[in-house]
Amino acid sequence: MELLNPDQWIDNYADYLYNYTIVRVNDHIVAQDLISETFLAGLKSKKNFKGEASERTWLISILKRKIIDYYRKINSKKGKAEVHINYRDEDSEGDWLEENAADPFDRTAEDTMENEELRLAILECLNKLPEKQAAIFKKKTIENFDTEAICKEYNITPSNLWVIIHRARKTMVSCLEKNWFN
């Protein structure tokens, strides 16, 4: 069972969490705020850490919830969309999420329908991306593949990867604004 070491979180994880966040929110100040909120939530809910996941995985799960909450707050045109991320993977599962995480099973039919509409809008927008760009975007941002592995597979540099991801993200945002937020 792994023990938490909050005194080392900034040194050990701040850069990783920042890189993870900035590609999802594209705003340095928001990214820094979300990471601060993540560390604070981690401290508040450290008694829930069961050691079944690594410390970094546990912090990422809290950060994912913070990012979802951030987008819920700014998504005023569509109201409160329920975004459910499956946190089960080989490193983690279950109740190690932060204490105040919303119950994913407490959804109305309207929430479920809206979630399905969002999923379809995302898939539609992904299908509009060029094939290589879509594949790279999915691997990096959805499937969390390692940068080095993607670069090797597509014979590109890390700089090229981030340009492709940036362009895909801009296209996805534009597409979702047309198909989902209006």
N, C-alpha and C positions, 0 to 999 in steps of 0.2 A: 504494500500500500504506500503510495507516494504521499508525502506531506507537503502542504503549501508553504511557500517561503515568500510572503508578501514584501519583505525588505529587498528582495532581488528582482521583483517584477519589472521595474523600470529598466534596470540594466539588462535583464534577460529577454524581455518581450516587447518593450516599447517600440523599437524599430520595426519588428515583425508586424505588430498590431497596426502600426501607422501605415505600412505598405499595404496591408490587407484592407484597411479602411479607405485610404485615399482613392484607390481604384473603384470603390463602390460609391463614394459620395462626391468625389472630385472637388473638395473644398478643404483647404488645409486647416482652417479654424474649426470647422465642424468635425473633421477627423480627430483633431487634438481633444476637442470636447468629448467626443464619443469614447475615446480611449480613457480619459480621466473618469468618465462615468462608469466605464467598465471596471477599472481598478477599484473604484469606490464600491460598486455593487459586489465585486469579488470579496472585498473586505467584509462587507455586511453579511454576505451569505457563505463565508468560508466554513461555517459549521456544516453546511450541506455537501461539502466536497468529500466524496467517499474514496477517492484515490483510484477509482476504476478507469479514469482517463488521465492523461498527462496534465500537468498544470497548464501548459500552453493550450491544449485542446479545450480545457474547461474555460479558460479566459476567452478563447475564440467563440465558444458557444454563448457566453454572456455578451460579447461584442456583437454577434449576429443579431441577438434580440434588441440591442441598442440601435443598430442600424435599421432594423424593421420598424421600431418605434419612431425613429427619426422620420422615415418615409411616411409612416401613418400620419404624423403631425403635419407634414407639408402637403399631404394629399387631401386638400380641403374640397376639391371639386367632386371627388367620388366618395367622400365620407371616410369611414374607417374600414378599409379593406382588410380582410383577415389574410395574412400571409403566413403560411405554415411551412416551416423548414424541418425536414426530418433530420434529427441530430444523431440518429443511430449510425455508427460506423465501427470499425474494428477497435478503436480506442475508447469509445464512449457509448453510453446509453443511459437513459433514465433520469433519475431525480437529481442529478448533479447540476441541473440548470439553476439559474438564480432563483431565489426564493419567491419572488413576485412575478414569475413568468406566467403569462395568461394560459388558461387551460385550453389546449387546442381542440378539445372535444366539446367545448361550450360554444358552439357556433349555431347560428340560425340558418334557415334555408336560404335566406338572402345572402348571408356571408358566404355560404358554400357556392352559390350561383356566381357571386361576384368574383370569388377566387378562381372559379373555372373560366370566367370571362377573361380575367387577367392572364391566366395560363395560356389560353388560346391566342390572346393578343401578343404575348411574348413569343410563342411559337411562330405566329404569322410574321412577326418582325424578324426573327432569326432566319426564316426562310427567304427573306428579301436580301439578306447579306450575301456577298459573293461567297462561293463554297468554301474556299480556303480560309477566308476571314471568319466565317461562321464556325468552322471547325476549331480554329485556334481560340476564338472567343469562348466557345462552350468548354473547351478543355481547361482554359485558365480560370475563367470566372464562375463557371457552374460546377465543373468537376474537380476544381482545385488541383490540376496537374502541376507538377513542378516546372518552373521556368526553363531550367536546363533541359529537361526531357522534351518539352515542346520545341525548343530551339533546335535540338538535335534531330527530332523527327522531321521538322520542316526545313532544316538547313538554313536557319535564320539566326541573327544575333539577338541578344536580349533587347537592344534598342529597337530593332525591327519589330520584335514581339510587342513591345509597349506601344509603338506607333499603330500597329494593327489593332490592338485592344482599344486604344483611344479612339480610333476611327470607327470601330464597331460600336463602341459605347455611344458615341455621338449619333450615329445612325439609329441605334436602338432607342435612344431617348427621343429623337425626332419622330420616329415611327410610333412609339408608344404614346407620345403626346397627341398624335393624330388619331390613333385607334383606341386609346384607353381613357385618356384624361378628358376628352371632349364629349 
